[in-house]
Amino acid sequence: MASNWGQCRHPGWYYNLLANPRASVTVGDVTRAVSAYEAEGEERERLWQRGLEFNPAWVGYQRRAANRRFPVMVLTPSGAQPIEEARTA
């Protein structure tokens, strides 16, 4: 959710993903390659509702940013294998 805490502009990472949809995501100690796209239509609405279950604060953010609709970005795995194991010190 490109909420940017309810600010008047989309977050910088949103524009980065539009310019280059290839990215990496780290969860725990595993980093995976992903591709991003912006959800539209029914998919966006479904994901928005699921997102509100996860983080109800987005409702308040949406009120604050009444002049813009939050983009919902979808990240899909680019490959089945992790691209690297993150290092912990």
N, CA, C and O atoms as CSV, one atom per row, in Angstrom:
chain,resi,resn,atom,element,x,y,z
A,1,MET,N,N,0.854,-1.170,0.000
A,1,MET,CA,C,0.000,0.000,0.000
A,1,MET,C,C,0.898,1.231,0.000
A,1,MET,O,O,1.712,1.414,0.905
A,2,ALA,N,N,0.753,2.040,-0.978
A,2,ALA,CA,C,1.576,3.246,-1.076
A,2,ALA,C,C,0.885,4.386,-0.339
A,2,ALA,O,O,0.531,5.405,-0.932
A,3,SER,N,N,0.700,4.197,0.959
A,3,SER,CA,C,-0.047,5.176,1.759
A,3,SER,C,C,0.774,6.407,2.118
A,3,SER,O,O,0.238,7.511,2.214
A,4,ASN,N,N,2.073,6.214,2.317
A,4,ASN,CA,C,2.973,7.306,2.713
A,4,ASN,C,C,2.433,8.041,3.947
A,4,ASN,O,O,2.539,9.262,4.063
A,5,TRP,N,N,1.851,7.256,4.861
A,5,TRP,CA,C,1.351,7.797,6.129
A,5,TRP,C,C,0.269,8.865,5.930
A,5,TRP,O,O,0.057,9.710,6.799
A,6,GLY,N,N,-0.416,8.819,4.773
A,6,GLY,CA,C,-1.477,9.786,4.520
A,6,GLY,C,C,-0.993,11.130,4.010
A,6,GLY,O,O,-1.743,12.106,4.027
A,7,GLN,N,N,0.246,11.192,3.558
A,7,GLN,CA,C,0.774,12.439,3.000
A,7,GLN,C,C,0.119,12.718,1.652
A,7,GLN,O,O,-0.571,11.857,1.106
A,8,CYS,N,N,0.331,13.908,1.119
A,8,CYS,CA,C,-0.315,14.301,-0.141
A,8,CYS,C,C,0.337,13.674,-1.366
A,8,CYS,O,O,-0.225,13.746,-2.458
A,9,ARG,N,N,1.512,13.060,-1.213
A,9,ARG,CA,C,2.223,12.452,-2.337
A,9,ARG,C,C,2.432,10.968,-2.097
A,9,ARG,O,O,2.481,10.497,-0.961
A,10,HIS,N,N,2.555,10.243,-3.211
A,10,HIS,CA,C,2.905,8.829,-3.115
A,10,HIS,C,C,4.339,8.718,-2.581
A,10,HIS,O,O,5.138,9.634,-2.778
A,11,PRO,N,N,4.672,7.616,-1.912
A,11,PRO,CA,C,6.044,7.436,-1.418
A,11,PRO,C,C,7.036,7.233,-2.568
A,11,PRO,O,O,6.667,6.792,-3.656
A,12,GLY,N,N,8.285,7.562,-2.303
A,12,GLY,CA,C,9.322,7.436,-3.319
A,12,GLY,C,C,9.462,6.028,-3.862
A,12,GLY,O,O,9.704,5.845,-5.055
A,13,TRP,N,N,9.309,5.006,-2.982
A,13,TRP,CA,C,9.482,3.631,-3.458
A,13,TRP,C,C,8.455,3.275,-4.529
A,13,TRP,O,O,8.734,2.435,-5.385
A,14,TYR,N,N,7.280,3.890,-4.502
A,14,TYR,CA,C,6.260,3.635,-5.514
A,14,TYR,C,C,6.794,4.041,-6.899
A,14,TYR,O,O,6.676,3.284,-7.863
A,15,TYR,N,N,7.376,5.231,-6.984
A,15,TYR,CA,C,7.927,5.706,-8.257
A,15,TYR,C,C,9.120,4.863,-8.695
A,15,TYR,O,O,9.315,4.635,-9.889
A,16,ASN,N,N,9.914,4.402,-7.739
A,16,ASN,CA,C,11.036,3.521,-8.062
A,16,ASN,C,C,10.533,2.230,-8.706
A,16,ASN,O,O,11.106,1.764,-9.691
A,17,LEU,N,N,9.451,1.644,-8.147
A,17,LEU,CA,C,8.909,0.410,-8.711
A,17,LEU,C,C,8.271,0.639,-10.077
A,17,LEU,O,O,8.323,-0.244,-10.934
A,18,LEU,N,N,7.676,1.801,-10.294
A,18,LEU,CA,C,7.139,2.093,-11.623
A,18,LEU,C,C,8.263,2.178,-12.649
A,18,LEU,O,O,8.132,1.681,-13.768
A,19,ALA,N,N,9.364,2.809,-12.261
A,19,ALA,CA,C,10.504,2.970,-13.165
A,19,ALA,C,C,11.221,1.651,-13.421
A,19,ALA,O,O,11.688,1.396,-14.531
A,20,ASN,N,N,11.307,0.815,-12.391
A,20,ASN,CA,C,11.980,-0.478,-12.499
A,20,ASN,C,C,11.253,-1.469,-11.610
A,20,ASN,O,O,11.486,-1.487,-10.401
A,21,PRO,N,N,10.379,-2.292,-12.169
A,21,PRO,CA,C,9.583,-3.201,-11.351
A,21,PRO,C,C,10.354,-4.378,-10.758
A,21,PRO,O,O,9.787,-5.156,-9.990
A,22,ARG,N,N,11.617,-4.521,-11.093
A,22,ARG,CA,C,12.434,-5.568,-10.471
A,22,ARG,C,C,12.939,-5.063,-9.136
A,22,ARG,O,O,13.450,-3.949,-9.028
A,23,ALA,N,N,12.790,-5.901,-8.121
A,23,ALA,CA,C,13.212,-5.506,-6.781
A,23,ALA,C,C,13.596,-6.757,-6.003
A,23,ALA,O,O,13.523,-7.875,-6.515
A,24,SER,N,N,14.002,-6.548,-4.764
A,24,SER,CA,C,14.237,-7.675,-3.861
A,24,SER,C,C,13.552,-7.376,-2.548
A,24,SER,O,O,13.438,-6.224,-2.127
A,25,VAL,N,N,13.096,-8.444,-1.909
A,25,VAL,CA,C,12.392,-8.341,-0.632
A,25,VAL,C,C,13.084,-9.272,0.352
A,25,VAL,O,O,13.374,-10.424,0.029
A,26,THR,N,N,13.346,-8.769,1.548
A,26,THR,CA,C,13.948,-9.586,2.586
A,26,THR,C,C,12.925,-9.818,3.685
A,26,THR,O,O,12.361,-8.875,4.240
A,27,VAL,N,N,12.697,-11.082,3.988
A,27,VAL,CA,C,11.829,-11.478,5.091
A,27,VAL,C,C,12.663,-12.381,5.985
A,27,VAL,O,O,13.137,-13.436,5.563
A,28,GLY,N,N,12.830,-11.948,7.222
A,28,GLY,CA,C,13.723,-12.692,8.108
A,28,GLY,C,C,15.131,-12.627,7.565
A,28,GLY,O,O,15.690,-11.544,7.391
A,29,ASP,N,N,15.706,-13.786,7.297
A,29,ASP,CA,C,17.078,-13.800,6.781
A,29,ASP,C,C,17.148,-14.246,5.322
A,29,ASP,O,O,18.218,-14.615,4.839
A,30,VAL,N,N,16.013,-14.214,4.617
A,30,VAL,CA,C,15.982,-14.652,3.222
A,30,VAL,C,C,15.570,-13.482,2.322
A,30,VAL,O,O,14.576,-12.802,2.577
A,31,THR,N,N,16.356,-13.264,1.267
A,31,THR,CA,C,16.069,-12.229,0.277
A,31,THR,C,C,15.658,-12.903,-1.018
A,31,THR,O,O,16.312,-13.839,-1.478
A,32,ARG,N,N,14.555,-12.416,-1.610
A,32,ARG,CA,C,14.049,-12.988,-2.861
A,32,ARG,C,C,13.882,-11.892,-3.909
A,32,ARG,O,O,13.557,-10.749,-3.587
A,33,ALA,N,N,14.107,-12.258,-5.154
A,33,ALA,CA,C,13.858,-11.368,-6.279
A,33,ALA,C,C,12.354,-11.357,-6.551
A,33,ALA,O,O,11.698,-12.398,-6.514
A,34,VAL,N,N,11.815,-10.158,-6.826
A,34,VAL,CA,C,10.393,-10.007,-7.129
A,34,VAL,C,C,10.216,-9.067,-8.305
A,34,VAL,O,O,11.115,-8.305,-8.662
A,35,SER,N,N,9.033,-9.140,-8.897
A,35,SER,CA,C,8.602,-8.175,-9.915
A,35,SER,C,C,7.348,-7.509,-9.382
A,35,SER,O,O,6.516,-8.159,-8.749
A,36,ALA,N,N,7.209,-6.211,-9.636
A,36,ALA,CA,C,6.091,-5.442,-9.099
A,36,ALA,C,C,5.167,-4.973,-10.211
A,36,ALA,O,O,5.598,-4.690,-11.329
A,37,TYR,N,N,3.884,-4.897,-9.873
A,37,TYR,CA,C,2.921,-4.237,-10.744
A,37,TYR,C,C,1.841,-3.617,-9.867
A,37,TYR,O,O,1.630,-4.028,-8.726
A,38,GLU,N,N,1.164,-2.620,-10.426
A,38,GLU,CA,C,0.119,-1.931,-9.690
A,38,GLU,C,C,-1.216,-2.629,-9.925
A,38,GLU,O,O,-1.646,-2.803,-11.065
A,39,ALA,N,N,-1.863,-3.025,-8.832
A,39,ALA,CA,C,-3.178,-3.667,-8.932
A,39,ALA,C,C,-4.212,-2.638,-9.356
A,39,ALA,O,O,-4.152,-1.479,-8.946
A,40,GLU,N,N,-5.147,-3.062,-10.170
A,40,GLU,CA,C,-6.223,-2.196,-10.656
A,40,GLU,C,C,-7.555,-2.928,-10.515
A,40,GLU,O,O,-7.596,-4.146,-10.345
A,41,GLY,N,N,-8.633,-2.166,-10.589
A,41,GLY,CA,C,-9.973,-2.744,-10.635
A,41,GLY,C,C,-10.315,-3.611,-9.436
A,41,GLY,O,O,-10.035,-3.252,-8.292
A,42,GLU,N,N,-10.925,-4.758,-9.714
A,42,GLU,CA,C,-11.371,-5.666,-8.659
A,42,GLU,C,C,-10.208,-6.171,-7.826
A,42,GLU,O,O,-10.336,-6.311,-6.610
A,43,GLU,N,N,-9.073,-6.447,-8.459
A,43,GLU,CA,C,-7.907,-6.923,-7.710
A,43,GLU,C,C,-7.476,-5.880,-6.686
A,43,GLU,O,O,-7.198,-6.218,-5.535
A,44,ARG,N,N,-7.418,-4.614,-7.097
A,44,ARG,CA,C,-7.022,-3.558,-6.173
A,44,ARG,C,C,-7.992,-3.474,-5.005
A,44,ARG,O,O,-7.570,-3.393,-3.851
A,45,GLU,N,N,-9.286,-3.492,-5.297
A,45,GLU,CA,C,-10.286,-3.380,-4.222
A,45,GLU,C,C,-10.203,-4.550,-3.255
A,45,GLU,O,O,-10.296,-4.363,-2.042
A,46,ARG,N,N,-10.028,-5.757,-3.785
A,46,ARG,CA,C,-9.896,-6.941,-2.928
A,46,ARG,C,C,-8.663,-6.834,-2.033
A,46,ARG,O,O,-8.736,-7.099,-0.833
A,47,LEU,N,N,-7.532,-6.446,-2.619
A,47,LEU,CA,C,-6.301,-6.319,-1.839
A,47,LEU,C,C,-6.394,-5.163,-0.841
A,47,LEU,O,O,-5.876,-5.263,0.272
A,48,TRP,N,N,-7.046,-4.074,-1.229
A,48,TRP,CA,C,-7.233,-2.939,-0.321
A,48,TRP,C,C,-8.017,-3.403,0.914
A,48,TRP,O,O,-7.628,-3.087,2.038
A,49,GLN,N,N,-9.098,-4.136,0.724
A,49,GLN,CA,C,-9.902,-4.621,1.848
A,49,GLN,C,C,-9.098,-5.579,2.730
A,49,GLN,O,O,-9.194,-5.511,3.955
A,50,ARG,N,N,-8.318,-6.456,2.132
A,50,ARG,CA,C,-7.460,-7.357,2.921
A,50,ARG,C,C,-6.408,-6.566,3.673
A,50,ARG,O,O,-6.079,-6.883,4.816
A,51,GLY,N,N,-5.882,-5.535,3.027
A,51,GLY,CA,C,-4.895,-4.685,3.688
A,51,GLY,C,C,-5.474,-3.987,4.908
A,51,GLY,O,O,-4.795,-3.848,5.926
A,52,LEU,N,N,-6.724,-3.548,4.814
A,52,LEU,CA,C,-7.367,-2.890,5.957
A,52,LEU,C,C,-7.542,-3.845,7.128
A,52,LEU,O,O,-7.510,-3.416,8.282
A,53,GLU,N,N,-7.726,-5.128,6.853
A,53,GLU,CA,C,-7.783,-6.125,7.928
A,53,GLU,C,C,-6.431,-6.208,8.626
A,53,GLU,O,O,-6.361,-6.359,9.846
A,54,PHE,N,N,-5.371,-6.111,7.852
A,54,PHE,CA,C,-4.011,-6.173,8.385
A,54,PHE,C,C,-3.638,-4.893,9.128
A,54,PHE,O,O,-3.055,-4.949,10.210
A,55,ASN,N,N,-3.973,-3.738,8.547
A,55,ASN,CA,C,-3.606,-2.459,9.141
A,55,ASN,C,C,-4.779,-1.481,9.048
A,55,ASN,O,O,-4.863,-0.720,8.084
A,56,PRO,N,N,-5.681,-1.485,10.027
A,56,PRO,CA,C,-6.834,-0.588,9.999
A,56,PRO,C,C,-6.452,0.896,9.995
A,56,PRO,O,O,-7.286,1.735,9.655
A,57,ALA,N,N,-5.228,1.236,10.359
A,57,ALA,CA,C,-4.789,2.643,10.359
A,57,ALA,C,C,-4.832,3.249,8.967
A,57,ALA,O,O,-4.885,4.471,8.833
A,58,TRP,N,N,-4.810,2.412,7.912
A,58,TRP,CA,C,-4.852,2.937,6.550
A,58,TRP,C,C,-6.136,3.710,6.283
A,58,TRP,O,O,-6.161,4.582,5.414
A,59,VAL,N,N,-7.207,3.404,7.020
A,59,VAL,CA,C,-8.449,4.167,6.857
A,59,VAL,C,C,-8.202,5.630,7.223
A,59,VAL,O,O,-8.623,6.528,6.494
A,60,GLY,N,N,-7.526,5.877,8.343
A,60,GLY,CA,C,-7.192,7.240,8.755
A,60,GLY,C,C,-6.248,7.908,7.783
A,60,GLY,O,O,-6.397,9.092,7.481
A,61,TYR,N,N,-5.272,7.155,7.289
A,61,TYR,CA,C,-4.336,7.711,6.312
A,61,TYR,C,C,-5.094,8.147,5.060
A,61,TYR,O,O,-4.809,9.196,4.483
A,62,GLN,N,N,-6.063,7.327,4.649
A,62,GLN,CA,C,-6.832,7.648,3.450
A,62,GLN,C,C,-7.639,8.930,3.651
A,62,GLN,O,O,-7.760,9.741,2.734
A,63,ARG,N,N,-8.189,9.109,4.853
A,63,ARG,CA,C,-8.918,10.346,5.143
A,63,ARG,C,C,-8.005,11.558,5.037
A,63,ARG,O,O,-8.385,12.586,4.477
A,64,ARG,N,N,-6.792,11.429,5.582
A,64,ARG,CA,C,-5.826,12.535,5.535
A,64,ARG,C,C,-5.425,12.887,4.116
A,64,ARG,O,O,-5.185,14.053,3.803
A,65,ALA,N,N,-5.352,11.887,3.265
A,65,ALA,CA,C,-4.901,12.084,1.881
A,65,ALA,C,C,-6.097,12.032,0.939
A,65,ALA,O,O,-6.049,11.369,-0.097
A,66,ALA,N,N,-7.152,12.720,1.294
A,66,ALA,CA,C,-8.431,12.622,0.575
A,66,ALA,C,C,-8.306,12.920,-0.918
A,66,ALA,O,O,-9.156,12.497,-1.702
A,67,ASN,N,N,-7.275,13.631,-1.314
A,67,ASN,CA,C,-7.143,13.999,-2.727
A,67,ASN,C,C,-6.402,12.954,-3.557
A,67,ASN,O,O,-6.228,13.148,-4.760
A,68,ARG,N,N,-5.966,11.864,-2.957
A,68,ARG,CA,C,-5.275,10.858,-3.757
A,68,ARG,C,C,-5.697,9.446,-3.354
A,68,ARG,O,O,-6.031,9.175,-2.200
A,69,ARG,N,N,-5.670,8.583,-4.321
A,69,ARG,CA,C,-5.998,7.175,-4.117
A,69,ARG,C,C,-4.694,6.417,-3.924
A,69,ARG,O,O,-3.769,6.558,-4.723
A,70,PHE,N,N,-4.614,5.615,-2.869
A,70,PHE,CA,C,-3.376,4.884,-2.597
A,70,PHE,C,C,-3.171,3.772,-3.626
A,70,PHE,O,O,-4.039,2.917,-3.800
A,71,PRO,N,N,-2.039,3.784,-4.298
A,71,PRO,CA,C,-1.724,2.660,-5.170
A,71,PRO,C,C,-1.498,1.402,-4.333
A,71,PRO,O,O,-0.960,1.462,-3.228
A,72,VAL,N,N,-1.912,0.285,-4.873
A,72,VAL,CA,C,-1.671,-1.012,-4.244
A,72,VAL,C,C,-0.729,-1.767,-5.162
A,72,VAL,O,O,-1.086,-2.103,-6.291
A,73,MET,N,N,0.466,-2.032,-4.681
A,73,MET,CA,C,1.466,-2.720,-5.480
A,73,MET,C,C,1.487,-4.199,-5.117
A,73,MET,O,O,1.370,-4.571,-3.949
A,74,VAL,N,N,1.637,-5.030,-6.136
A,74,VAL,CA,C,1.717,-6.468,-5.963
A,74,VAL,C,C,3.129,-6.897,-6.312
A,74,VAL,O,O,3.653,-6.541,-7.368
A,75,LEU,N,N,3.743,-7.662,-5.421
A,75,LEU,CA,C,5.089,-8.183,-5.649
A,75,LEU,C,C,4.977,-9.681,-5.871
A,75,LEU,O,O,4.465,-10.404,-5.016
A,76,THR,N,N,5.452,-10.146,-7.014
A,76,THR,CA,C,5.410,-11.571,-7.326
A,76,THR,C,C,6.829,-12.107,-7.402
A,76,THR,O,O,7.719,-11.434,-7.922
A,77,PRO,N,N,7.049,-13.318,-6.887
A,77,PRO,CA,C,8.400,-13.891,-6.921
A,77,PRO,C,C,8.905,-14.032,-8.353
A,77,PRO,O,O,8.175,-14.469,-9.243
A,78,SER,N,N,10.163,-13.655,-8.560
A,78,SER,CA,C,10.779,-13.800,-9.880
A,78,SER,C,C,11.370,-15.186,-10.070
A,78,SER,O,O,11.572,-15.631,-11.200
A,79,GLY,N,N,11.646,-15.864,-8.977
A,79,GLY,CA,C,12.220,-17.203,-9.027
A,79,GLY,C,C,11.861,-17.958,-7.768
A,79,GLY,O,O,11.469,-17.349,-6.773
A,80,ALA,N,N,11.985,-19.240,-7.791
A,80,ALA,CA,C,11.604,-20.062,-6.648
A,80,ALA,C,C,12.671,-20.063,-5.551
A,80,ALA,O,O,12.362,-20.310,-4.385
A,81,GLN,N,N,13.906,-19.793,-5.915
A,81,GLN,CA,C,14.994,-19.873,-4.943
A,81,GLN,C,C,15.356,-18.506,-4.392
A,81,GLN,O,O,15.299,-17.511,-5.115
A,82,PRO,N,N,15.729,-18.444,-3.110
A,82,PRO,CA,C,16.237,-17.189,-2.554
A,82,PRO,C,C,17.461,-16.715,-3.344
A,82,PRO,O,O,18.258,-17.530,-3.807
A,83,ILE,N,N,17.608,-15.389,-3.495
A,83,ILE,CA,C,18.767,-14.888,-4.223
A,83,ILE,C,C,19.991,-14.761,-3.318
A,83,ILE,O,O,21.126,-14.745,-3.795
A,84,GLU,N,N,19.753,-14.671,-2.021
A,84,GLU,CA,C,20.887,-14.677,-1.092
A,84,GLU,C,C,20.349,-14.838,0.319
A,84,GLU,O,O,19.193,-14.523,0.599
A,85,GLU,N,N,21.175,-15.316,1.170
A,85,GLU,CA,C,20.859,-15.370,2.581
A,85,GLU,C,C,21.394,-14.088,3.202
A,85,GLU,O,O,22.578,-13.779,3.066
A,86,ALA,N,N,20.539,-13.350,3.875
A,86,ALA,CA,C,20.989,-12.111,4.517
A,86,ALA,C,C,21.967,-12.458,5.634
A,86,ALA,O,O,21.830,-13.488,6.294
A,87,ARG,N,N,22.916,-11.624,5.831
A,87,ARG,CA,C,23.929,-11.838,6.867
A,87,ARG,C,C,23.493,-11.158,8.165
A,87,ARG,O,O,23.007,-10.027,8.148
A,88,THR,N,N,23.668,-11.841,9.266
A,88,THR,CA,C,23.393,-11.223,10.569
A,88,THR,C,C,24.703,-11.139,11.326
A,88,THR,O,O,25.498,-12.078,11.318
A,89,ALA,N,N,24.922,-10.011,11.980
A,89,ALA,CA,C,26.178,-9.814,12.692
A,89,ALA,C,C,25.997,-10.103,14.161
A,89,ALA,O,O,26.948,-9.992,14.934
